[in-house]
Amino acid sequence: MVQTVASTKAGALVSTFRDEYTKAFRWMLLARTLDDKFAGLYRAGKIHGGVFLGRGQEALSVSVGLALRKGDVFAPLIRDQAGRLAFGEPILDAVRTYLGSTLGPMRGRDGNIHRGRPREGLLPMISHLGAMIAVVNGILFARRLRNISGVVGAASIGDGGTSTGSFHEAINLAAVEKLPLVLIVANNQYAYSTPTSRQFACRDLVDKAIGYGVDSHTVDGTDLSACLEVVGEAVKCAREGHGPQMVVARLLRLCGHGEHDVADYVDPELKQSPVGRDCLKVAEEHLLQQGWADARTVELWRSEMVQKAEDAVATVQREPVPDPYEEDWRALSSQRLLEAREERPG
């Protein structure tokens, strides 16, 4: 009887993880498809400004989005399309921002990745590296003052960002105040074109966490299973009151810093090493090996994601862009406040 109960529980755990893994893979697939579409639009001259892809970082990113829940806070970076989608960002928000639609969250005023839904916990990013950690700290501290418990704030950063003063000040504050912060560090081997050997002298980036009294975790960023497990555990620890957690994932950015960058500075040996594996291909192979999906099902999913991306772009291309002669360029917050006052009766 005991063995039967144990077997039942084990089977339920496997089934739950299979469902989570499959969900994560589908978000990764949509993010990669959407990124590829943006790259194509950029090359066709349909997108102005930069296009930044998350190719190679989807497994880490999606794990963050799935580990968080309603009421939590997420501060993504430029390669977090998978995490944004998993956390609840509508695909139209991304497309509208890149194509400058006035119906987007930024109303066509700011392109690319400076978008978000603050009221829903998805923060628009500040481009200065490391700056978003302090923003998340502030939100978490404000919620503490309001006696709101059980929330977690996740902030993404790259290996280069850990060399900034903003990083050091914010992680120190989070440690002193024991904030439920989860700091996700994508060690993708290059800060734009600067290799990690020219960024830090410690053996591993997790060593930086030790000096601040922060719990640290390492993970193979090319392995979706490992990312789901490690990021999920870090979020759980933060939520249970164990203070800030720092997760360092080793992976390789499988594209340039942006679509304008050919990335010829990347060491070819890195591309052939385990760190250079494509996390999407690794995840697909695992799905097939485990029998959680077959090749035909994966192709159907891929076709579904292509159609979603195409439909979103077709919709947005019919939407208006800002008219510089008629647009009221005041700050969005003050403009919405004014609109609310005007709508108020009496």
Backbone torsions as a table, in degrees:
resi	resn	phi	psi	omega
1	MET	NA	-46.1	178.7
2	VAL	-60.4	-42.5	-179.3
3	GLN	-64.8	-37.3	179.4
4	THR	-65.3	-43.1	179.0
5	VAL	-63.6	-43.5	179.3
6	ALA	-62.4	-41.3	180.0
7	SER	-65.2	-38.0	179.2
8	THR	-64.7	-43.7	178.8
9	LYS	-63.9	-42.1	179.3
10	ALA	-62.7	-41.1	178.6
11	GLY	-64.7	-37.1	178.8
12	ALA	-66.7	-39.2	178.5
13	LEU	-63.7	-43.0	178.8
14	VAL	-62.7	-42.2	-179.6
15	SER	-64.4	-41.5	179.2
16	THR	-64.1	-43.8	-180.0
17	PHE	-66.8	-38.1	177.7
18	ARG	-59.2	-45.2	-179.6
19	ASP	-63.5	-42.1	179.2
20	GLU	-65.6	-41.5	-179.6
21	TYR	-63.4	-45.0	-179.7
22	THR	-63.6	-42.7	177.6
23	LYS	-60.5	-44.8	-179.8
24	ALA	-61.9	-43.5	-179.8
25	PHE	-61.6	-40.6	-179.6
26	ARG	-65.4	-38.9	175.7
27	TRP	-65.2	-41.1	177.2
28	MET	-59.7	-42.7	-178.4
29	LEU	-65.0	-41.3	178.3
30	LEU	-66.2	-41.8	179.6
31	ALA	-62.1	-44.3	179.5
32	ARG	-64.6	-41.9	179.6
33	THR	-63.3	-42.9	179.7
34	LEU	-66.3	-41.9	177.2
35	ASP	-60.0	-44.1	179.2
36	ASP	-62.3	-36.1	178.4
37	LYS	-67.1	-42.8	177.9
38	PHE	-61.9	-40.6	179.2
39	ALA	-61.8	-41.5	178.6
40	GLY	-65.1	-40.9	178.3
41	LEU	-65.9	-36.3	177.9
42	TYR	-64.0	-45.9	-179.5
43	ARG	-66.1	-26.3	179.1
44	ALA	-86.0	1.1	178.9
45	GLY	79.0	16.1	-178.3
46	LYS	-90.1	-16.1	178.2
47	ILE	-118.7	129.1	179.2
48	HIS	-104.7	141.9	-175.0
49	GLY	96.7	-162.4	-176.3
50	GLY	-90.6	154.3	172.0
51	VAL	-124.9	123.8	-174.7
52	PHE	-121.0	121.8	-173.5
53	LEU	-102.5	151.4	179.6
54	GLY	-100.0	19.4	-176.0
55	ARG	-57.2	119.1	-179.9
56	GLY	101.0	-11.1	-177.9
57	GLN	-117.8	8.4	-174.6
58	GLU	-65.4	-36.3	-177.7
59	ALA	-63.7	-44.3	178.0
60	LEU	-65.5	-47.4	-175.9
61	SER	-62.5	-47.5	-177.6
62	VAL	-65.0	-30.3	179.5
63	SER	-65.0	-34.1	177.4
64	VAL	-69.1	-48.8	-179.1
65	GLY	-58.8	-37.8	-178.8
66	LEU	-78.1	-29.6	-178.3
67	ALA	-73.6	-25.9	-180.0
68	LEU	-82.3	164.3	179.0
69	ARG	-139.2	175.5	-178.2
70	LYS	-57.3	132.9	-177.6
71	GLY	101.3	-18.3	176.9
72	ASP	-80.0	173.7	-178.9
73	VAL	-123.4	137.4	179.6
74	PHE	-132.0	124.1	176.2
75	ALA	-112.7	90.1	-177.7
76	PRO	-79.1	165.4	174.3
77	LEU	-114.4	-167.0	-169.6
78	ILE	-69.0	-18.9	-179.1
79	ARG	-108.4	26.1	-174.9
80	ASP	-107.9	34.2	179.4
81	GLN	-60.0	-40.3	-179.6
82	ALA	-63.5	-43.5	179.3
83	GLY	-67.3	-38.5	177.9
84	ARG	-59.5	-48.7	-179.1
85	LEU	-62.3	-44.3	-179.0
86	ALA	-65.7	-29.7	179.8
87	PHE	-80.3	-13.6	174.9
88	GLY	122.2	5.5	178.4
89	GLU	-67.7	126.5	176.3
90	PRO	-65.3	142.9	-179.9
91	ILE	-60.0	-31.0	179.9
92	LEU	-65.7	-29.5	177.8
93	ASP	-60.3	-43.9	-179.3
94	ALA	-66.3	-47.7	-176.7
95	VAL	-66.4	-41.9	-179.4
96	ARG	-63.9	-36.8	-179.9
97	THR	-69.0	-45.1	-180.0
98	TYR	-64.6	-35.9	-176.7
99	LEU	-95.4	0.2	172.8
100	GLY	76.3	28.4	178.9
101	SER	-70.7	141.9	176.9
102	THR	-72.1	-11.3	179.5
103	LEU	-88.9	-3.3	-179.7
104	GLY	-79.6	172.3	-178.4
105	PRO	-62.1	-25.5	178.0
106	MET	-101.4	3.8	178.3
107	ARG	56.1	27.7	178.4
108	GLY	77.8	11.1	-176.2
109	ARG	-89.6	-23.2	-176.7
110	ASP	-144.4	130.2	-173.1
111	GLY	-92.0	177.7	170.1
112	ASN	65.7	-113.5	-165.9
113	ILE	-108.4	5.3	179.0
114	HIS	-87.7	66.9	-177.6
115	ARG	-137.7	158.2	178.5
116	GLY	177.5	-178.4	176.7
117	ARG	-136.6	80.2	-173.3
118	PRO	-53.7	-39.4	-179.4
119	ARG	-64.3	-22.3	179.3
120	GLU	-101.3	7.9	175.5
121	GLY	90.0	-0.8	178.3
122	LEU	-97.7	111.0	-171.5
123	LEU	-91.5	135.3	171.2
124	PRO	-67.6	134.4	-173.1
125	MET	-81.0	150.1	169.4
126	ILE	-96.4	131.1	-173.6
127	SER	-67.5	-26.7	-180.0
128	HIS	-64.7	119.3	-172.5
129	LEU	-61.3	132.8	178.8
130	GLY	92.6	-15.4	-173.2
131	ALA	-67.6	-29.6	-174.8
132	MET	-72.7	-20.2	179.8
133	ILE	-63.2	-45.0	179.4
134	ALA	-64.6	-34.4	178.2
135	VAL	-63.3	-45.8	177.9
136	VAL	-63.1	-42.9	176.1
137	ASN	-53.9	-46.7	-178.0
138	GLY	-61.0	-41.5	179.0
139	ILE	-66.2	-43.2	179.8
140	LEU	-64.3	-39.9	179.9
141	PHE	-68.3	-39.1	178.4
142	ALA	-62.7	-39.0	178.8
143	ARG	-68.2	-34.7	175.4
144	ARG	-61.4	-43.4	179.7
145	LEU	-63.1	-26.0	179.0
146	ARG	-94.8	10.2	178.8
147	ASN	60.2	34.3	174.3
148	ILE	-96.4	115.7	-176.2
149	SER	-113.9	171.8	175.9
150	GLY	78.6	12.4	179.6
151	VAL	-104.8	155.0	179.5
152	VAL	-128.9	145.7	173.8
153	GLY	-119.9	127.2	179.1
154	ALA	-111.4	134.4	177.6
155	ALA	-127.6	131.6	179.2
156	SER	-96.1	147.4	177.8
157	ILE	-154.8	156.7	176.1
158	GLY	-97.8	173.7	-179.4
159	ASP	-60.8	-38.4	179.3
160	GLY	-65.1	-32.9	-179.6
161	GLY	-65.8	-21.6	179.6
162	THR	-73.5	-6.8	178.3
163	SER	-92.9	1.0	-176.6
164	THR	-92.7	156.7	177.2
165	GLY	-65.1	-33.7	179.4
166	SER	-59.4	-40.6	178.7
167	PHE	-61.2	-50.3	-175.3
168	HIS	-64.2	-44.2	-179.5
169	GLU	-64.3	-42.8	-175.1
170	ALA	-71.8	-42.6	-179.1
171	ILE	-68.6	-32.3	176.3
172	ASN	-65.0	-44.3	178.5
173	LEU	-62.5	-44.9	-179.5
174	ALA	-60.3	-38.5	-179.5
175	ALA	-69.0	-44.6	-179.0
176	VAL	-62.7	-42.0	-177.8
177	GLU	-87.9	-3.0	-179.0
178	LYS	52.0	48.9	179.8
179	LEU	-76.2	149.2	178.7
180	PRO	-79.0	59.4	-179.4
181	LEU	-96.0	135.6	171.1
182	VAL	-115.9	112.6	-178.0
183	LEU	-97.4	115.6	-177.2
184	ILE	-99.6	114.6	-178.5
185	VAL	-107.8	114.2	176.0
186	ALA	-90.4	99.9	178.0
187	ASN	-83.5	84.4	-175.5
188	ASN	-95.4	20.2	169.4
189	GLN	79.4	-13.7	-179.6
190	TYR	-144.1	135.6	168.6
191	ALA	-96.9	94.1	-164.2
192	TYR	58.3	-99.8	-179.7
193	SER	-113.3	3.7	-178.3
194	THR	-90.2	118.7	-179.2
195	PRO	-69.9	158.3	-177.4
196	THR	-60.5	-27.0	180.0
197	SER	-63.6	-19.9	178.5
198	ARG	-102.7	8.3	-177.7
199	GLN	-109.9	-41.9	-177.1
200	PHE	-147.3	150.4	-176.6
201	ALA	-103.6	-7.8	179.6
202	CYS	-71.0	160.8	-177.1
203	ARG	-62.1	-41.2	-176.8
204	ASP	-147.9	150.8	-179.3
205	LEU	-63.4	-24.2	178.6
206	VAL	-65.4	-21.8	177.8
207	ASP	-61.2	-27.7	179.6
208	LYS	-65.6	-32.9	-178.8
209	ALA	-65.6	-34.2	-175.8
210	ILE	-59.6	-41.7	-177.9
211	GLY	-63.1	-21.9	-180.0
212	TYR	-99.9	-1.7	-177.3
213	GLY	75.4	30.6	-178.4
214	VAL	-104.7	135.0	176.1
215	ASP	-66.5	140.5	-176.9
216	SER	-128.3	154.3	-179.2
217	HIS	-139.7	143.8	174.4
218	THR	-118.9	152.1	-178.3
219	VAL	-154.2	149.7	172.2
220	ASP	-77.5	107.1	-175.9
221	GLY	-69.3	-6.8	177.1
222	THR	-91.9	-6.2	-174.4
223	ASP	-108.9	107.8	-177.9
224	LEU	-61.3	-42.2	179.7
225	SER	-57.3	-47.1	-179.0
226	ALA	-65.2	-40.6	-179.5
227	CYS	-64.2	-44.4	178.6
228	LEU	-59.7	-42.0	-177.7
229	GLU	-69.9	-50.4	-173.7
230	VAL	-70.7	-46.0	179.4
231	VAL	-65.4	-40.2	178.0
232	GLY	-60.7	-40.3	179.1
233	GLU	-68.0	-39.9	179.2
234	ALA	-63.5	-43.0	178.5
235	VAL	-64.5	-40.0	178.4
236	LYS	-61.7	-44.6	179.8
237	CYS	-61.9	-44.1	179.5
238	ALA	-64.3	-41.1	-178.2
239	ARG	-66.7	-30.1	-178.2
240	GLU	-86.4	5.2	173.4
241	GLY	93.4	20.0	-178.9
242	HIS	-91.2	13.9	176.4
243	GLY	81.6	-175.2	-176.5
244	PRO	-64.3	148.0	179.8
245	GLN	-125.8	141.5	178.5
246	MET	-122.1	123.8	179.8
247	VAL	-111.3	122.9	178.3
248	VAL	-111.6	121.0	-179.3
249	ALA	-111.2	130.7	176.8
250	ARG	-93.9	125.5	-179.8
251	LEU	-161.3	-175.6	178.2
252	LEU	-133.0	133.2	173.7
253	ARG	-68.5	117.0	-174.2
254	LEU	-91.1	34.5	178.9
255	CYS	-163.3	179.6	176.9
256	GLY	-73.9	173.9	176.5
257	HIS	-56.1	-39.3	172.9
258	GLY	-145.8	176.4	-178.9
259	GLU	-66.7	-11.8	176.4
260	HIS	-83.3	-5.4	-171.1
261	ASP	-113.5	120.7	-178.9
262	VAL	-80.9	-10.8	174.8
263	ALA	57.4	39.9	179.2
264	ASP	-75.6	-2.2	177.3
265	TYR	-83.5	-10.6	-177.4
266	VAL	-72.3	130.3	179.6
267	ASP	-64.0	121.1	-179.5
268	PRO	-56.6	-31.2	179.6
269	GLU	-65.3	-32.0	177.2
270	LEU	-63.9	-39.5	-179.3
271	LYS	-63.4	-29.9	-178.7
272	GLN	-92.0	-5.7	-178.3
273	SER	-86.8	169.3	177.9
274	PRO	-55.8	-33.1	-178.7
275	VAL	-68.3	-18.4	-178.6
276	GLY	-92.5	8.3	178.6
277	ARG	-65.5	148.2	176.4
278	ASP	-85.1	113.2	-175.1
279	CYS	-60.7	-30.2	179.6
280	LEU	-68.5	-42.8	178.0
281	LYS	-66.8	-39.6	178.4
282	VAL	-61.8	-43.6	-179.7
283	ALA	-65.3	-40.3	178.9
284	GLU	-64.2	-44.1	178.8
285	GLU	-60.8	-38.8	179.8
286	HIS	-66.6	-41.7	177.2
287	LEU	-57.1	-46.1	-178.5
288	LEU	-67.8	-42.4	-179.7
289	GLN	-63.9	-37.7	-179.6
290	GLN	-79.6	-10.0	-178.2
291	GLY	75.2	20.3	-179.9
292	TRP	-82.3	-14.2	176.1
293	ALA	-161.9	156.3	175.2
294	ASP	-110.4	172.2	-174.8
295	ALA	-60.1	-37.2	-179.7
296	ARG	-65.4	-41.0	179.2
297	THR	-63.0	-43.3	179.7
298	VAL	-61.9	-40.1	179.0
299	GLU	-66.3	-36.4	176.3
300	LEU	-64.5	-41.6	176.6
301	TRP	-61.2	-43.4	-178.5
302	ARG	-62.3	-43.1	178.4
303	SER	-63.9	-37.3	178.8
304	GLU	-63.1	-42.6	-178.6
305	MET	-69.2	-38.0	176.6
306	VAL	-60.9	-42.7	-179.6
307	GLN	-65.5	-39.5	177.6
308	LYS	-61.5	-44.7	179.8
309	ALA	-64.8	-44.4	-179.3
310	GLU	-63.8	-42.7	-179.4
311	ASP	-63.9	-41.9	-179.5
312	ALA	-63.9	-44.3	179.4
313	VAL	-64.7	-42.8	179.9
314	ALA	-61.5	-39.1	178.4
315	THR	-64.2	-47.9	-174.9
316	VAL	-69.9	-33.3	179.9
317	GLN	-65.2	-15.0	177.1
318	ARG	-94.7	-1.8	-176.3
319	GLU	-92.0	155.7	-177.7
320	PRO	-73.0	153.7	172.1
321	VAL	-109.9	162.5	-176.7
322	PRO	-60.6	140.5	172.5
323	ASP	-94.7	113.0	-175.5
324	PRO	-62.5	-19.1	-178.7
325	TYR	-88.9	-16.1	-177.4
326	GLU	-119.2	-15.4	-176.5
327	GLU	-66.8	134.9	173.7
328	ASP	-89.7	108.5	-169.6
329	TRP	-88.8	15.8	178.0
330	ARG	-65.7	163.0	-178.9
331	ALA	-57.0	143.6	-176.9
332	LEU	-58.5	-41.7	-175.8
333	SER	-63.7	-44.7	-179.7
334	SER	-70.2	-33.6	179.5
335	GLN	-67.6	-42.5	179.4
336	ARG	-67.1	-35.1	177.1
337	LEU	-63.6	-42.9	179.2
338	LEU	-63.7	-42.4	179.6
339	GLU	-62.7	-39.4	-179.9
340	ALA	-65.6	-38.4	179.0
341	ARG	-66.1	-39.5	-178.3
342	GLU	-69.0	-29.7	-179.9
343	GLU	-80.2	-16.8	-176.9
344	ARG	-70.1	128.4	-178.7
345	PRO	-66.1	147.2	177.5
346	GLY	79.2	NA	NA
